[in-house]
C-alpha cells in the first residue's frame, strides 16, 4: 500500500492507515491459479484538518431615524487554525485567510427553499452591511467554511433602536431672581427605554432630571437646551426664556426731600411688563413694620398710601416702598421733610402756599365783581377749563323782529369704557366730538363721531398712564405718543395684536355669485348697498 514492494494486506475490501501525510503509489495484485495482474494508483494523504472558528461583533446596535437603517456586520475575528501558522488565534499576513463567510439575515425564513431556514446565503463577505426596517432585536446567523468543507457558525444580535423624543416646557418670560420650573414630562421613548435628562440653561448653569428649577441672576434672552438619551440615541429640545431686570418703583408724589405736613398721600406705580403680576405693595416709615398700600383700580401696578405725618416728629423721615412681583421683592426709598405746627400762641397759622392761594382767590373775586359792575356776561361766554355758566332764560322776541329757532342735536349713546370694560349711557347735546367721562372708573375720553366705538375701529383705544386721558393708537409702531400731554411710551403687545386684527378685518373680503350670469366676484367684507356685477353689469342691492 505504501509502494515499498511488500504486500501488506490481502482481501477484496481492506482498510489501511497512513502514518504520515504525502503522496503514495499503491499496487493491487489480482491472481487466480493460472495467472495474475498488477495495477497501481495514487493515494494522497493530507494533514489533519481543523474546523474554522466563527467570530462576529455582537450585539450590533443601530438607531432607526427614518424608514430603514443599515447595520455593519463584521466577522474579521474569525480564523482557521490550519492557516494560523503562528498560533495567535488570528490570520495576519503572511498567513492566508482561505475561509468563506455566508450571512443569513433572516434565519426564520427559508429564502433558498432547501428545507433549512437558517442556512440561507443572504450576504457574503467578511464585513457586510445589512438593511433593517423594523425596530427591536434581530437574529443573524454567520456560517464560516474552510476550503476542505469544515465549518462553524455563530449567532449575531442586531438591536434596531428608535431615538427618544425630547420636549420641554417652562415659562418664556421671567424677572431676575425669580425661580423658574422646567419639566420634560412630555418627553418619551418609543421603545420604552429608560431615559436620562440633561439641561443647559444658557447662562452656564446645568441640571439633571425630568423636573428642574433655575434662577437667572442677570437679564437677557437665554436658550434652555434639554437633551434626552436612552443610552444609545439622544434627542434635543430648545426653549427661549426672556429675563427682565428687577421692576422699578416710581414715586409720583411726594417728591424726595419735599416738605409735607398733615395727612399725606404717597402715590406711585410699579414699572413691570403687563404679563407679570404685582401681588402687593407695602410701605414702611423709618424702618417700622411694613403696611400694605391701597391698589389703584384693583391693581397694585398703581398704588396709594395714606400717611398721617402728625404722628411723627418734624424733620427728615425715610419712606421705604416695596412691591412683590412674581414672588420677588423690589424696593424704593426716599426722604421727605415733615413740618407740622404744634402748640404755641393763640393765633392761626397757615402754610405760606395756602396764604398765597387765598390772596389769589380774593383778588380774582374782586376782579370778577368789578367786571360784573361794568358789563353783564354775554350768553356765549366760556371760561377755559371750567364748566360753562348756565345760559340766560330766553326773552320773548320784540315786535316786528324775525323769528329764529336754534336746534341743538340731542345725543343718546351707549358707551363701552375701554379701561374698566363696563357700559354706561350718555345723554347730552352735540355736535361731535363729544367729551365723556366713565361713571365707573373715572376715565375720560372723546367720541369723534356717532357709532365710532361700535361700528368702525379707527384704532385701539388706550389710557395714557401719565394724564389718564384716552386716545387712539392707529399705527403698528413700537412707540406711541399721547396727544394730550405728549408722554411717550412703548406700545403694549396686546395693543399691537389688536391692531393686526383690525388690519386683517379691513383687508378681509367676501365672495358673491351673480344671480343673472352665475359668475363669482369679490367685495370687501361687510359691504352694504348697491352692487354691480363686473361680468354682466347686473345691478343689485346687498
C-alpha positions in Angstrom: 0.0 0.0 0.0 2.9 2.3 0.6 4.9 1.3 -2.5 7.8 -0.3 -0.6 7.4 -3.6 -2.6 5.8 -5.5 0.3 2.3 -6.8 0.1 0.8 -5.7 3.4 -3.0 -6.5 3.1 -5.0 -9.2 1.4 -8.7 -9.2 0.6 -11.3 -7.7 -1.6 -12.2 -4.8 0.7 -9.5 -3.5 3.0 -8.6 -0.6 5.3 -5.1 0.9 5.7 -3.8 3.7 7.9 -1.1 6.0 6.7 1.0 7.4 9.5 2.3 10.5 7.6 0.9 12.8 5.0 2.2 12.7 1.5 1.7 11.1 -2.0 1.8 7.3 -2.2 1.7 4.8 -5.1 -0.5 1.8 -4.1 -0.5 -1.6 -6.0 -3.2 -4.2 -6.4 -2.3 -7.8 -7.3 -5.2 -9.9 -8.6 -4.4 -13.6 -9.4 -6.1 -16.9 -10.0 -4.5 -20.4 -10.1 -3.2 -19.9 -13.6 -2.5 -16.2 -14.0 -2.2 -12.8 -12.2 -2.4 -9.0 -12.9 -1.0 -6.0 -11.0 -2.4 -2.4 -11.2 -1.2 0.8 -9.5 -2.9 4.0 -8.3 -2.0 7.2 -6.4 -3.1 7.9 -2.8 -2.7 11.4 -1.3 -2.6 11.7 2.4 -3.4 15.2 3.8 -2.6 16.9 7.1 -5.4 16.5 9.7 -8.0 19.3 9.1 -9.3 21.5 12.0 -12.6 23.3 11.6 -12.6 27.1 11.4 -13.6 29.3 14.3 -16.5 31.7 13.6 -16.5 35.0 15.4 -18.5 38.2 14.9 -19.2 41.5 16.7 -22.4 41.2 18.7 -24.6 42.8 19.7 -24.7 45.4 16.9 -26.8 48.5 18.0 -28.1 50.9 15.4 -30.6 53.8 15.5 -33.7 53.9 13.3 -34.3 57.5 12.3 -36.2 57.0 9.1 -37.8 54.2 7.1 -34.7 52.0 7.4 -31.3 51.7 8.9 -28.1 49.9 7.8 -26.1 47.8 10.2 -22.5 46.7 9.7 -21.8 43.0 10.3 -18.1 42.2 11.0 -16.6 38.7 11.1 -12.9 39.8 11.0 -12.1 37.9 14.2 -13.0 34.5 12.6 -10.0 32.3 11.7 -8.9 28.8 10.5 -6.5 27.0 12.9 -4.9 25.3 9.9 -4.0 28.7 8.5 -2.9 30.1 11.8 0.8 29.4 11.5 2.0 31.4 14.5 -0.9 30.1 16.6 -2.1 33.6 17.9 -5.7 32.9 17.1 -5.7 35.4 14.2 -5.0 35.3 10.5 -2.4 38.0 9.8 -0.1 38.4 6.8 1.8 36.5 5.6 -0.8 34.0 6.8 -3.6 33.5 4.3 -7.3 33.6 5.0 -9.0 30.9 3.0 -12.4 31.0 4.7 -15.7 31.8 3.1 -18.3 33.9 5.0 -22.1 33.5 4.5 -24.7 35.5 6.4 -28.3 34.6 6.9 -30.0 37.9 8.0 -33.5 36.3 8.4 -33.0 32.8 9.9 -36.7 32.3 10.3 -37.3 32.4 6.5 -36.1 29.8 4.0 -35.1 32.0 1.1 -33.3 29.2 -0.9 -36.1 26.7 -0.5 -33.8 23.9 0.6 -35.9 23.0 3.6 -33.5 24.5 6.1 -34.3 28.0 7.3 -31.1 29.0 9.0 -28.5 28.2 6.2 -29.6 30.8 3.6 -26.9 32.9 2.0 -28.4 36.4 2.1 -25.0 38.2 2.2 -21.4 37.0 1.6 -18.1 38.5 2.8 -16.1 39.1 5.9 -17.7 42.6 6.5 -21.1 43.2 5.1 -23.9 45.8 5.5 -27.5 44.7 6.2 -30.6 46.8 6.0 -33.3 46.7 8.7 -36.7 48.4 8.7 -38.3 47.2 11.9 -37.2 48.2 15.4 -36.3 45.7 18.0 -33.8 42.7 18.2 -32.9 40.8 15.0 -31.1 37.4 14.9 -28.4 36.9 12.2 -26.5 33.6 11.5 -22.9 33.6 10.4 -21.6 30.4 8.7 -17.8 30.2 8.2 -16.4 27.3 5.9 -12.8 26.4 5.1 -11.6 25.1 1.7 -11.9 21.4 2.8 -15.6 21.8 3.8 -15.2 22.1 7.6 -17.5 24.8 9.0 -18.5 26.7 12.1 -21.4 29.1 12.9 -22.2 31.9 15.3 -25.3 34.0 16.1 -25.2 37.8 15.9 -27.8 40.0 17.7 -28.7 43.3 15.9 -30.6 45.8 18.0 -32.5 48.4 16.0 -33.2 51.3 18.4 -35.6 54.2 18.0 -34.4 57.5 19.4 -36.3 59.2 22.2 -38.5 62.3 21.6 -37.5 65.3 23.7 -39.9 68.1 24.7 -39.6 70.7 27.4 -42.0 73.2 28.9 -41.5 76.2 31.2 -42.0 79.9 31.5 -40.9 82.0 28.5 -40.6 85.3 30.5 -39.2 86.0 33.9 -37.5 88.6 36.1 -34.1 88.5 37.7 -34.1 86.4 40.8 -37.4 84.5 40.0 -37.3 80.8 40.5 -38.4 79.1 37.2 -39.6 75.5 37.0 -39.0 73.4 33.9 -40.3 69.9 33.1 -39.6 67.3 30.5 -42.7 65.2 31.3 -43.9 65.2 27.7 -40.6 63.5 26.5 -40.9 59.8 25.8 -39.1 56.8 24.2 -41.0 54.8 21.6 -39.1 51.6 22.7 -39.9 52.4 26.4 -36.2 52.6 27.3 -35.1 54.3 30.5 -34.2 57.9 29.7 -31.8 60.4 31.2 -32.4 64.2 31.1 -29.7 66.8 30.9 -30.4 70.6 31.0 -28.3 73.6 29.9 -29.9 76.9 30.9 -27.8 79.1 28.7 -26.1 81.1 31.5 -23.6 78.5 32.5 -26.0 76.6 34.7 -26.9 73.0 34.2 -29.3 70.4 35.7 -30.4 66.8 35.5 -33.7 65.1 35.9 -37.2 65.2 34.5 -38.1 68.3 36.5 -35.7 71.0 37.4 -35.6 74.6 38.7 -33.3 77.5 37.9 -32.9 81.2 38.8 -31.3 83.7 36.5 -29.2 86.4 38.1 -28.9 88.7 35.0 -31.3 89.9 32.4 -31.3 88.9 28.8 -32.6 86.2 26.4 -31.4 82.7 27.2 -31.8 79.4 25.4 -32.6 76.4 27.5 -31.4 73.1 26.0 -32.9 69.8 27.0 -31.1 66.6 25.9 -32.9 63.3 26.4 -30.9 60.0 26.0 -31.8 56.3 26.1 -28.2 55.2 26.4 -27.8 54.7 22.6 -29.5 57.7 20.9 -30.4 61.1 22.1 -32.8 64.0 21.2 -32.6 67.7 21.9 -35.3 70.4 22.5 -34.7 74.2 22.7 -36.7 76.7 24.7 -36.1 80.5 24.9 -36.5 82.5 28.1 -36.6 86.3 28.2 -35.4 87.6 31.6 -36.2 91.2 32.6 -34.4 93.3 35.2 -36.0 93.9 38.6 -39.1 96.1 38.3 -38.7 99.7 39.3 -40.9 101.6 41.7 -41.7 105.2 40.6 -43.0 107.5 43.3 -45.2 110.2 41.8 -45.8 112.1 45.0 -44.5 113.5 47.2 -41.2 114.5 45.7 -38.0 113.5 47.5 -36.9 116.0 50.2 -40.1 118.0 49.8 -41.9 119.5 52.8 -45.0 117.7 53.9 -47.5 118.1 56.7 -50.7 116.8 58.0 -52.2 113.9 56.0 -50.0 112.9 53.1 -50.9 110.5 50.2 -47.9 108.6 48.9 -48.7 107.5 45.3 -46.7 105.6 42.7 -46.5 102.8 40.2 -44.6 99.6 39.6 -42.9 99.5 36.2 -43.3 95.9 35.1 -44.3 94.2 31.8 -48.1 93.7 31.5 -48.0 89.9 31.8 -46.3 90.0 35.3 -48.4 90.0 38.4 -47.8 92.6 41.1 -49.1 90.8 44.2 -48.9 93.6 46.7 -47.2 96.9 47.7 -46.1 97.8 51.2 -44.8 101.0 52.9 -42.5 101.4 55.9 -41.8 104.7 57.6 -38.3 105.0 59.3 -37.9 101.2 59.5 -41.2 100.5 61.1 -43.3 97.4 60.2 -44.5 97.4 56.6 -48.1 98.3 56.0 -50.0 97.4 52.8 -50.8 100.2 50.4 -54.1 100.5 48.5 -54.3 99.4 44.9 -55.5 101.7 42.1 -58.5 100.4 40.2 -58.0 96.9 41.6 -54.3 96.6 40.6 -51.1 97.2 42.6 -49.4 98.4 39.4 -50.5 101.8 40.8 -50.9 102.4 44.5 -51.8 104.9 47.2 -50.7 105.0 50.8 -52.2 107.5 53.4 -49.7 108.7 56.0 -50.6 110.9 59.0 -47.4 112.9 59.5 -48.7 114.4 62.8 -47.8 111.1 64.4 -44.1 111.7 63.8 -41.7 114.4 64.7 -40.7 117.2 62.4 -37.6 116.7 60.2 -36.4 114.2 57.7 -38.1 110.8 57.6 -37.2 107.8 55.4 -40.0 106.2 53.4 -39.4 102.7 52.0 -41.7 101.1 49.5 -41.5 97.5 48.4 -43.5 95.6 45.8 -43.9 91.8 45.5 -43.7 90.8 41.8 -43.9 87.1 40.9 -42.5 86.2 44.3 -39.6 88.7 44.1 -39.4 91.8 46.3 -38.2 95.1 44.7 -37.8 98.2 46.8 -37.5 102.0 46.5 -36.5 104.6 49.2 -36.8 108.3 49.5 -36.9 111.0 52.2 -39.3 113.8 53.0 -39.2 116.7 55.4 -42.1 116.7 57.8 -43.0 120.2 59.0 -46.1 120.4 61.3 -47.0 123.3 63.6 -47.7 122.2 67.2 -48.8 124.1 70.2 -47.8 127.8 70.6 -49.8 131.0 70.7 -53.5 131.6 70.2 -53.2 132.8 66.6 -54.0 130.7 63.5 -51.0 129.6 61.4 -51.3 128.8 57.7 -48.7 127.5 55.4 -47.3 130.1 53.0 -48.6 128.3 50.0 -52.2 128.4 51.4 -51.8 132.2 52.2 -50.8 132.8 48.6 -53.8 130.8 47.3 -56.2 132.6 49.5 -54.9 136.0 48.4 -55.1 135.0 44.7 -58.7 133.8 45.1 -59.7 137.1 46.8 -58.1 139.1 44.0 -59.9 137.0 41.4 -63.2 137.5 43.2 -62.6 141.3 43.4 -61.8 141.4 39.7 -64.9 139.5 38.8 -67.0 141.8 40.9 -65.6 144.9 39.1 -66.3 143.2 35.8 -69.8 142.4 36.7 -70.4 146.1 37.6 -69.0 147.2 34.3 -71.0 145.0 31.9 -73.0 141.7 32.0 -71.7 138.4 30.8 -72.5 137.6 27.2 -74.6 134.5 26.8 -71.8 132.7 24.8 -69.1 133.4 27.4 -66.9 130.3 28.2 -64.2 130.0 30.8 -61.4 127.6 29.5 -61.0 124.6 31.7 -64.3 125.4 33.7 -67.9 124.4 33.2 -69.9 126.9 31.1 -72.3 129.0 33.2 -76.0 128.4 32.6 -77.5 130.3 29.7 -79.8 133.2 30.4 -83.5 132.4 30.1 -84.9 133.1 26.6 -86.5 136.5 26.1 -89.7 137.0 24.1 -89.0 138.4 20.6 -89.6 142.1 20.1 -92.5 143.0 17.9 -91.5 143.0 14.2 -88.3 141.1 14.8 -87.7 138.0 12.6 -88.4 134.8 14.4 -85.4 132.4 14.6 -85.2 129.0 16.3 -81.8 127.3 17.0 -82.0 123.5 17.1 -79.2 121.6 19.0 -78.6 117.9 18.3 -79.5 115.6 21.2 -77.2 112.7 21.6 -78.1 109.4 23.3 -75.2 106.9 23.3 -74.4 103.6 24.8 -70.7 103.8 25.6 -68.2 101.0 26.3 -65.3 102.1 28.5 -62.0 100.6 27.3 -60.5 100.9 30.8 -62.9 99.1 33.1 -64.8 97.3 30.2 -68.2 98.5 31.5 -71.0 100.1 29.6 -72.8 103.4 30.5 -75.4 105.6 28.9 -74.6 109.2 27.8 -77.2 111.8 27.2 -76.3 115.3 26.1 -76.1 117.8 23.3 -73.9 117.7 20.2 -72.2 118.4 18.0 -69.4 115.9 17.7 -66.7 115.5 19.0 -68.2 114.8 22.5 -66.2 114.6 25.6 -67.4 111.9 28.1 -66.3 110.5 31.5 -66.9 107.0 32.7 -69.0 107.0 35.9 -67.5 103.6 37.0 -63.7 104.3 36.9 -63.5 108.0 36.0 -61.7 107.5 32.7 -62.1 110.4 30.3 -62.2 110.3 26.5 -63.6 111.8 23.3 -66.1 110.3 20.9 -65.2 111.7 17.4 -68.4 110.6 15.7 -71.5 108.6 16.2 -71.1 104.8 16.4 -67.3 105.1 16.2 -66.6 102.7 19.1 -69.2 100.2 17.9 -69.2 100.2 14.1 -65.8 101.5 12.8 -62.5 100.9 14.6 -60.2 103.9 14.0 -57.6 102.1 16.1 -57.2 100.8 19.6 -58.3 103.0 22.5 -55.7 103.2 25.3 -55.3 105.1 28.5 -52.3 107.4 29.0 -50.6 106.4 32.3 -49.4 110.0 32.7 -52.5 112.1 32.3 -55.1 109.3 32.3 -56.7 110.6 29.1 -58.0 108.3 26.3 -56.7 108.3 22.8 -56.5 106.0 19.8 -53.4 104.2 18.6 -53.8 103.7 14.9 -50.4 102.5 13.6 -48.4 99.4 14.3 -45.3 101.2 15.7 -43.2 100.2 18.7 -43.8 103.6 20.5 -46.8 105.8 21.0 -47.2 109.5 22.0 -50.1 110.8 24.0 -51.8 113.7 22.0 -53.0 115.3 25.3 -49.8 115.5 27.4 -47.1 114.5 25.0 -46.0 111.5 27.1 -44.2 108.8 25.1 -44.0 105.1 25.9 -43.8 101.6 24.4 -46.9 100.2 22.8 -48.2 97.1 24.8 -48.1 93.8 23.0 -51.8 93.3 23.2 -52.4 96.6 21.5 -50.2 95.6 18.6 -52.1 92.3 18.3 -55.4 94.2 18.2 -54.1 96.5 15.5 -53.1 93.4 13.5 -56.6 92.0 13.8 -58.1 95.3 12.7 -55.9 95.3 9.7 -56.9 91.8 8.8 -60.6 92.7 9.2 -60.2 95.7 6.8 -58.4 93.6 4.2 -61.0 90.8 4.5 -63.2 90.2 1.5 -66.3 88.2 0.7 -67.2 86.3 -2.5 -70.6 86.7 -4.1 -72.3 84.9 -7.0 -74.3 86.9 -9.6 -77.9 85.5 -9.8 -78.0 86.5 -13.6 -74.7 85.2 -15.1 -73.7 82.8 -12.2 -70.2 84.3 -12.1 -68.4 84.9 -8.8 -66.8 88.2 -7.8 -65.3 89.7 -4.6 -66.4 92.6 -2.4 -65.0 93.9 0.9 -66.5 92.0 3.8 -69.3 94.0 5.4 -70.2 95.8 2.2 -73.8 97.1 2.2 -75.7 98.9 -0.5 -75.9 98.9 -4.3 -73.7 96.4 -6.1 -72.8 95.9 -9.9 -71.7 92.6 -11.3 -68.3 93.2 -13.1 -69.1 90.3 -15.5 -72.6 91.1 -16.9 -73.4 94.5 -15.4 -76.4 93.3 -13.4 -77.3 95.6 -10.6 -78.4 94.6 -7.2 -78.6 95.5 -3.5 -77.0 93.9 -0.5 
